[in-house]
Amino acid sequence: PLLARVHTARGRVFFICLFIPEPWERSSPLVDAGMACRRCWAAAPSAGTLVRGLVHGPTAEIQPKPCARQTGMGVVDAAPDGVVEAQFQRARAGSWTSPLPKAQLQGAASPGGADFEWSEEAFSLDAQPAGGSTPAAVKASIAADPDARGRRVAEASFASPGDPRAHFLTEQLFASPGTLPKAASSTDRQLRELKHTATHEMLKKLPKHLVEATGPDGQALRRRLLNGATVVFFTAGYPGKRFIFERARDMGVKSVIIEHPDSWARALVDEGIIAKFIPIDMSQDAAIVFQQTLDAIRALANDPLTREADGVVTFCELSVPVVARLTEILQLPGHSPLSVDKARDKHWTRAEMKKAGLPSPNNMLIKGEADLQAVASEVGFPAVLKPISGAASLGVKKVTGWEDLQSSYREVITELNSLVVSSGALVKNDGSGTGVDANKVMDCTILMEQYLDGSEVDVDVVMSDGDWRYAAVTDNGPTLEPYFNETWAVCPSVLPSASQKILKDLAIATLKCLGFQDGIFHVELKLTTHGPQLIEVNARMGGGQVHETNLRVWGIDLVEETLFCGVGIPCRPYIPSREPPGGAVAYCDINATRSGTLQSLDFLKPLKGKEGIVWAKPYIQAGTQVVGPQDGLPTWLAEIVVQKSNAQEALDYLFELQNSLDPPIV
C-alpha cells in the first residue's frame, strides 16, 4: 500500500492510505494497533480504513512504496523520492441527480431499520422527557425550533411564569436579529482570518486535492478529519432531533450543547451521547444570552474534556442568526450574519434577488391601513399577506380582492395586537394586565406579495467553497389554503428534468446573491405558470423528514455535511449514479378535518405491520383540542412516511393509507 505521512501541529503525525487493494503489509506497529484519535477521546479503527489514524508523539518511520495504480480516486503515482502526486479526474461542481443511498460504505449513516415506529408517549411534546426534564423544558426547545410540528407558535412557552420581559427566543421569533451584535460589513468579513483550530491546522498540512476528492475514499478522509473535533450546538431543538447528536457521537465528535437548564438534552451527557451540557437561561434578554454563550464557548479551551471548540452549529431556525454572529466573533467557519439576516427578512430577500436580476414576485410592505390602496395597485390580486418577521404561519393569509384585503388585513393586525407575551409565549390578552403587548417586541409590518400558483418544491442544497455540491428536489403537495398548511411530499421529484433544473438553478442563484459560501440549506420554491419563484430560504438543514428522506433516497447524510461545514472541512458528497437505488420516499402530515377533541390515537394502529411504512408518528396526544380549516390554521395530528421502488408508487401508496384513516374528532 502507498502511505503519505503529514506532520501536523503539536508534533502529531497524520498517516493517509491512498488505497488499500490488499491486506496491509506489516511494516509498523501502527498496522495492528487500535490508535487514539487526535484528542484521545474516541478509538480509531485498526484496519481497512482510508486513514490509519492520528497519533501523538514520535512514530516509526514508514516509507511509501513506489507504484502507480488506477483507483476510484484517479491515477496515483509515487515519485522516487517518496513524494505523493495524484492526478484526479475533474470533479463536477455539483450534481442534483440521484446519488446512491449506500454509496458511502464505511462509517456512513444508515436509515433506521424499523418497519414501523409508533409510540403514544415518545412523540408527545408535553410528555415528561427522559432525564427528568419538565414539560416546560420541552416547550422551551419547541419555541426555539419551529420544526416541532405538534404545536403552534402561540402555544409554545419557555420562560419563568409571571416574567413579563421580552425574552431572547421571543425576540428571535418575531423581531430577528433584534439586539444581537451588528453584522460585520462585507469588506470586513472578507478581511477576517479564521482561528487556527486543530482542524484548521490539519487541513493546512494535507494536500487540497485529497481533502476535496469526490468518492468514498475522499468522504472517509473527511470523516477521519472530523473524528475528535469539539463542536458546540447552540440550542438542541425538540426531542425528535436526538438522532443528530447520536450521529455526531458515532462520528467521534465531542458535542457540547448550550440550552435552557431544564432542556431534555441535558440527559444526553449521562447517556454518553454528548460530552458536555452548558445551561444558559434562555428567558433572559438577547444581549445577556449571547454574551453568556460567547463566554461559555471561550471557556471550553480550558476544559481538558473538550479543549477549544472547532466549530459552532445549530439545527434550529431561530438560532441561526445567533450562531452566525458567534462564529464571526470567534473567527470560526460559519455563515455571514449579513447573509442570514437577508435570508430571514423576506422583503430583503426579494430586494436582493431583484438586484441580481432573479425572478421575484411583486411585493410591497404595509405599514398601516393607509397603505392598502397603493399596495393593492402595485401587487394586484390574488395575493398573500404575511408578517415581515416570518413568525411561522401566524398571520399568513391569501386575499383575492380589495374587500378581502381590507377585512383580512384588519383581521391579521387585530390578531397580532390582541396577543401578549407572557412567560415567553404568545397568548390572548385576558385583561389581567400581565405580559407585554406583542407589538412591542414584534414587527407588525405586513408584506403583501403576488400569489404564486403551481407546484411547490423543496431543494436541499449543500454548498462548499462558494459553489453547490449537491441539490435534491422534493415535490410538495398543494397546501391547505388560505393558511398554507403542508399536506404531502415525495422524493425524488416527479417533475420533468428540465423543470427540476430551473428550480435547482434558482435555488443556487438565490443563495449566491444573498452571499452564502458554505453550508446546508433548505430552499422552498414554486414552479408557477410564469416560471420558478422563491418562497423562502432556510440557512440550515431542513427539519421533519428532510434528513431521513435524503439519506434513504440519495444516500446523503445532511447531519454529516453540516458538521463538516461547521469545522471548515470541505463538503464533497459522493454521487456516483443518476439512479436512486433507494427508490422513493413519500410522507404526509395528517391535518385535522374539523375542530373538536381528538378522542384517541387508535386510528393509526391499523398501519402497524403494513409493508413499506417507514414510520407513523402522532404529533399530539389523545384528548387534545384541535382546529379544523373552517376555524383557522388546521392542527397537525400525525405524520406517515413510506418507501417504495419509485416516486409514483410511493405517492399512490401514501394516498391509499391517508384515505383509510378517520381520526376520531368530536
ZABAKE-347187 format. One record per residue (C-alpha): x, y, z. Coordinates in steps of 0.02 Angstrom, whole numbers, plus 50000, padded with zeros to 5 digits. Example, Ala and Ser with C-alpha at 12.3 -4.5 7.8 and 13.67 -1.06 7.14 Angstrom:
ZABAKE-347187
506154977550390506844994750357
This chain:
ZABAKE-347187
500005000050000500515017949971500645028850126500875047550145501485054850310500975072650354501625081850508500295092050600500285104450742500955099250913502065085450845500665074450782500845063550628499425060050507499545044150400498495042750243498255026750145497775031749969497125014449927497014997650010496804984549872497554970349976497904966350159499154977950240500984973250242501584973750422502934986950416502474995850577501674992550745500345005050690499604992250571498834981650708498644994050849496995002350889497585020350887496905035050984496185049550885496935066950889496105071451054496155054251137494255053851151493745040351028494635024950966495175024250784494875007950689496384996950666496194990150489495364992950321495055011650332495645025450219496585034650356497555023850475497475036050618498175051050709499455047750844500365058250972502255058950986503615050350884503165035750772504075022650670504645028450500503575021650358504225023250182502995023650038503245010549904503445017349727501955011649624500575017649513498835010449509497135015849447495945018449593494235025849617495085042449656496075043449495497845038749447499005039749597500885039649571502335039049692503905048049636505615040449676505885052449819504275046749900503275062449861501465058049826500715065249670498925062449614498075066749451496215067149488494805067349365494005084549363492515083649480490855091249437490445107249529488875098749591487535086349549485695086649580485395069249512485045054049617486525048049719486575030349788485875028549965487285016950022488735023349919489725028950071490135012150145491225013150300490675024750438489165031050344487475033650425486115021550376484225023750381483265017250529482874998850511481164998450593479714994950477478535003750595478815016050735477365021450843477255027051023475915037051107477155044651229478795045951134478245059951020477065069251134477785086451154477035088851327477585071851393478895070151529480535068051431481975056851479483125063351613481795071351722481535087251621479905096051648478575098751515479055117151516480805112151464480125102751315479145118151266480755128251277481515117951139479935119151036479915137951047481675138550980481275126050845479795128450727480155111050658479205104050808477555101650719476425096750862476175114450923475795131650859476805147150893475545154551014475595138851122477475137151147478085142651317479865143251377480125155351521479785157551705477955160451749477505178451786479035185651700478415199851586480065203351497480375202051311481345185751303482765180151193481775167251094480265178651078481385191951003482155179750880480445173250830479625189950800480985203250780482585194550724484025199050737483395210750873484755216350993486065203950935487755211450886487825220450721488445210250574490145214350501490175222850332490555212650177492275220850166492715217050348492065199350326493235196350179494725202550280494425191450431495595176850464494975160350533495625154450701496965141050691495975126950771496635109050773495535105050623496145120550531497965115750561497705098150496496835104450340498315115950304499515101150308498515089950192498555090850001496995100349947496555087849811496475073749938495305082950056494185088349913494165071549822492445065649768492115047449806492045035249952493905037349990493785056249999492235055250109493115043050225494585055150241493415069450286492595058550418494275054750496494695073250500493075076450593493405062550719493845070150888493295087950847492385098150978490765105150907489595116751002487725115450966486785131251013485045125151065484555107051044482865108550960481415097251003481695079251067481435071950893483145079050845484045067050961484665057450807485785072350763486795070450922486835051550906487565053450731488855065950794489375053650930489535039650801490725050750703491835053550855491285071550882491385078851058489695087651063489355102151181487535107951193487075125251256485255125851308483985130851440484405122451608482905110751603483125105051423482815086751378484575086751303485395087851474485145069051497486215065551343487795067951449487365053351563486905042851412488635045651337487945054251182488675071551212490245077051305489535092151396487925101751429488045120451468486465127851545486015145651499484375153851547483525157351381482215168251466483485182151481483625195951353484605192751193486145202751240486405193051402486085176051321487295180051181488695185951296488505171151414488555159251266490105167751197490985166651366490505148351386491215143651216492845152751251492985143951419492995126951334494825129751291495245127151475494185111551493495265095851472493715086151417493365096951266494785109151234494505123251111492955122351002493235118150820491525124250767489815130550819488245124450731486355123750751484915113850677483605126150741482955140350634482845153550771484635150350823485395153050650485665172050673486465168850843487675155650779488165166450631488695180350750489555168350869490625161050731491025178250661491665184550829492565168150870493355167750696492635150450661491855143850500490045149050478488765159350386488955177950366487705186150486487275198450347486795184150232485745176050368484825192350404484455194550219483765176950208482655178550362481895195050306480765190550160480675208250093482565210050099482745193250010481615199349869482595215549853484255206249838483525194549707482865209249607484585217449609485345201249547484085200049404483215184749476481335182149462480375188749611478505191149639477805208649654477805213549836477615228649947477625232550133476045237850226476485248750374474695254250405472935253850333473295269750235474495259550126473205246850068472625255749910474395258649845474915240949888473385233649801473785243549644475615238349646475435219849688473715215349621472645200249662472655186449713474005189749842474655183650009474825193250172476235188150289477105196750436478825202950386479535194250539479055177350469478295170550630477925152950566476175152850490475485166150606474595179650507474885171750336473325172550230472785172950048471755187749987470755187949825470135205849806470015223349877468655219750006469535203650056471165213350078470355226150192469495213350303470975201350306472235215050348471145220750493470945202650548472825199650548473265215850636471875213350764472535195850797474325201850819473815216450929472715205551038474185194751088475335197451236477005189651279476775180851445478065168551511478905169751342477355163951249476125172551135474415171551218472755180451204472615195751316471465190651460471375208051533472385203151686473735215851647475115202751645476285201151499476945213251370475995218451214476645207851071476775223050957478115229951073479285215351035478645210450864478755219550699476935220250643477365226650470476465215750341477185210250174475935208150033476575198749884475895191449725475065174549748476085160649670475135146749583475845129949531476825115849613477845118649771479535110249793480965109649918482775109749861484025103249989485715110749949487505107750006488675122249966490555122149991491925134049937490665145649855489805132949743488465119749757488985101649781487295093449799485505098849767484005087049776482215091649729480715085649829478925088649771477655095649895475785093249882474555107749873474455117350036472805119550127472275137350089472025150650144473255145950284474525136350176474655120950286475785107450213474995090950157476185078450074477885076849989478805064349880480635062149835481325060549702480305073449611479085067649477479285084149382480155083649212482055085049221482035102049135480825108849267481885101949409483425110049334482705127649327482095125849506483805119949562484645134149466483545147249551483895139849723485775140649695485725158049617484705164549764485945157749892487385165749798486525182649781486245182549970488105179849993488155161950058489755152150028489625136150130488265126850221486715116250211485105124550152483265120450136482565131349996480695132049961480095136749787478605135749670478535131449485477215143749428476425146649258477685160749237479205150549289480095146549453479865157949604480645157849777479585155849934480965156550066482725151450113483155141850273485025142850308485125125850394484625107750368482755105850344481765098550487480465085050495480765071050370482105080050268483625071050341482845053850330482235056950153483915062450084484775047950172483555034550113483355040549934485005049049893486195041750022486725059250077486875062450264486485080850292486995079850475488715074050422488865087850293488295100850421489665095350540490965096150400490455114150362490435118550546492285114550571492875120350399493055103450312492575104350126490955095750076491015084149926489525072149943489835056249845488655054949696489115040049585487475036849493485995045449414484775032349477484145031549657484265013349711483465018749874481875020449774480725034149835480055041249998478365049550018477655057050176476145066750234475515076850381473775071850436472795087950461471265089450570469745089950456468645098150586468775106250756468495096650917469385084651033470455070350968469725055351061471145042851036472635037950929471885021150881471635027150702473505024350673473565006350737472934997950576474545004150492475624993150602476384978650507475994985350334477434983450212478304999250153477895010150303479455018350374478545025850522476915033250584477075045950724475735055850816476105074150844474855076050986474055065851124472295059351140471185072251222471985086951132470865100851068471155102650880470685115650749469945111850578470165122550422468435130350445469005138650607470815143150574472535135750548472245116750550473095106150682474345092850626473845076250703475185064250641476435060250504476635044850395478215040550297478265026750165479625019950050479325011349882480305007449724479815023449631479035040349666477325037349590477125020649680477615028549845476405042949820474945031549771475265020649923475335035850037473655042149972472895024849996473435024650178472925042550208471175039750139470955024550251471185034850410469745042650506470395051850660469035051850795468725070550823467175075050922
